[in-house]
């Protein structure tokens, strides 16, 4: 699967990142605010 970089994890970006992670993609997350705990727990 692909490695995808997300810049911004607002209302829409966080949901898209969750779905991509559940689909098996690797994510690099950048956000002006703390990364949501559920996304952080899906990481390495």
Secondary structure, DSSP 8 states (H G I E B T S, - for coil): --EEEEE--SHHHHHHHHHHHHTT-EEEEE-SS---HHHHHH--
